[in-house]
Amino acid sequence: MLMTIREKIQTLKDRYDQRRKDREDRRIILEPFVDRLNEIRQAPRVTKNDFFCTSCHRDVTGLSFKQVSAVRPMLPTAWFISKCPLGHRVIRRITDKNTDPYYDFSLMVSRSRYDMRDDFLDPSDPRFQILYPKQYAELMKHHERGGKK
């Protein structure tokens, strides 16, 4: 069966469009992997870091070394490792920072959160009226006028 030139051109266009779609799908699938690799590559090999020692129950700062595990090839994991002054091993995660226990246990982080708790108040928070009475009064006036200036 002979194909006309238009049919051949359409076949090539369809093949091109399919390949482009396949490349885009593959890019979307690999995006988390590439993001993790970039995060690992950008982390320095040796750096000074803050840690929380779960054995001593105190915050420590020390020289840390990057370690990478590729046990799961599509999900590499990296962390900084160091030792506290008493010799206990301490770890900070490079990847999966959202599950890094340092942010849950560190007294330094807790103190910092406590110090900044009033910096991000929402006007609906009861403390907003106490801490910022002028701004609260202006907001209420603005609200009573229907939100118009």
C-alpha positions as CSV (number, residue, x, y, z in Angstrom):
1,M,0.0,0.0,0.0
2,L,1.5,3.3,-1.0
3,M,1.3,6.3,1.3
4,T,0.8,9.7,0.0
5,I,3.2,12.5,0.9
6,R,0.5,14.0,3.2
7,E,0.0,10.7,5.0
8,K,3.8,10.3,5.5
9,I,4.1,13.9,6.8
10,Q,1.2,13.3,9.2
11,T,2.8,10.1,10.4
12,L,6.0,11.9,11.1
13,K,4.1,14.7,12.9
14,D,2.2,12.2,15.0
15,R,5.4,10.3,15.9
16,Y,7.1,13.6,16.8
17,D,4.2,14.6,19.0
18,Q,4.2,11.2,20.7
19,R,8.0,11.4,21.4
20,R,7.6,14.9,22.8
21,K,4.8,13.7,25.1
22,D,6.9,10.7,26.2
23,R,9.9,13.0,27.0
24,E,7.6,15.3,29.1
25,D,6.1,12.4,30.9
26,R,9.5,11.0,31.7
27,R,10.7,14.4,32.9
28,I,7.7,14.7,35.3
29,I,8.4,11.2,36.6
30,L,12.1,11.9,37.2
31,E,11.7,15.4,38.6
32,P,11.7,14.3,42.3
33,F,14.8,12.2,41.7
34,V,16.6,15.1,40.0
35,D,15.6,17.5,42.8
36,R,17.0,15.1,45.4
37,L,20.3,14.7,43.5
38,N,20.7,18.4,43.2
39,E,20.0,18.8,46.9
40,I,22.7,16.2,47.6
41,R,25.2,17.7,45.1
42,Q,24.8,21.3,46.5
43,A,25.4,20.3,50.1
44,P,29.1,20.8,51.1
45,R,31.2,17.7,51.9
46,V,32.4,19.2,55.2
47,T,30.6,22.0,57.1
48,K,29.9,23.3,60.6
49,N,26.4,22.4,61.6
50,D,24.0,22.5,64.6
51,F,22.9,19.1,66.0
52,F,20.8,17.8,68.8
53,C,22.3,14.9,70.8
54,T,19.5,12.6,71.9
55,S,21.8,10.8,74.4
56,C,23.0,14.1,76.1
57,H,19.7,15.9,75.5
58,R,21.5,19.1,74.4
59,D,22.3,21.1,71.3
60,V,25.8,20.9,69.9
61,T,27.6,22.5,67.1
62,G,30.3,20.6,65.3
63,L,32.2,19.8,62.2
64,S,30.1,17.5,60.0
65,F,30.7,15.3,57.1
66,K,28.3,14.4,54.3
67,Q,27.3,10.8,53.8
68,V,25.2,9.5,50.9
69,S,23.3,6.2,50.7
70,A,22.2,4.9,47.3
71,V,20.7,1.7,48.6
72,R,17.5,2.8,46.9
73,P,18.8,3.9,43.5
74,M,15.7,6.1,42.6
75,L,15.6,7.6,46.1
76,P,19.1,8.5,47.3
77,T,19.4,9.7,50.8
78,A,22.0,12.0,52.4
79,W,22.8,13.3,55.8
80,F,25.5,15.1,57.8
81,I,27.2,13.1,60.5
82,S,29.2,14.3,63.5
83,K,29.9,13.5,67.1
84,C,28.9,15.4,70.2
85,P,31.6,16.4,72.8
86,L,30.9,13.2,74.7
87,G,31.4,11.1,71.6
88,H,27.8,10.3,70.7
89,R,27.0,10.1,67.0
90,V,24.6,12.9,65.8
91,I,22.9,13.2,62.4
92,R,21.2,16.0,60.4
93,R,19.3,15.1,57.2
94,I,20.2,16.7,53.9
95,T,17.3,15.1,52.1
96,D,13.9,14.6,53.8
97,K,14.4,17.7,56.0
98,N,10.7,17.6,56.8
99,T,11.3,14.5,58.9
100,D,14.5,15.6,60.5
101,P,14.1,15.1,64.3
102,Y,16.4,18.0,65.0
103,Y,13.5,20.4,64.4
104,D,11.4,18.5,66.9
105,F,13.9,18.0,69.7
106,S,16.3,21.0,69.5
107,L,16.0,23.4,72.4
108,M,17.6,26.1,70.2
109,V,14.8,25.7,67.5
110,S,12.1,25.6,70.2
111,R,13.5,28.9,71.7
112,S,13.7,30.5,68.3
113,R,10.1,29.5,67.5
114,Y,8.9,30.9,70.9
115,D,10.7,34.2,70.3
116,M,9.2,34.6,66.9
117,R,5.7,33.4,67.7
118,D,4.3,37.0,67.8
119,D,6.0,38.0,64.5
120,F,3.6,36.1,62.4
121,L,0.3,36.9,64.1
122,D,-2.9,36.8,62.1
123,P,-5.5,39.6,62.8
124,S,-8.0,36.8,63.8
125,D,-5.6,35.7,66.6
126,P,-6.8,37.1,70.0
127,R,-3.2,38.2,70.8
128,F,-3.2,40.5,67.8
129,Q,-5.7,42.9,69.5
130,I,-3.5,43.0,72.6
131,L,-0.1,43.4,70.9
132,Y,-1.2,45.8,68.1
133,P,-4.2,47.8,69.3
134,K,-3.7,50.7,66.8
135,Q,-3.5,48.3,63.8
136,Y,-6.5,46.3,65.1
137,A,-8.6,49.5,65.5
138,E,-7.7,50.5,61.9
139,L,-8.6,47.1,60.6
140,M,-12.0,47.2,62.4
141,K,-12.7,50.7,61.0
142,H,-11.8,49.5,57.5
143,H,-14.0,46.4,58.0
144,E,-16.9,48.4,59.2
145,R,-16.7,50.6,56.1
146,G,-17.1,47.5,54.0
147,G,-13.4,47.1,53.1
148,K,-13.3,50.3,51.0
149,K,-10.8,53.1,51.4
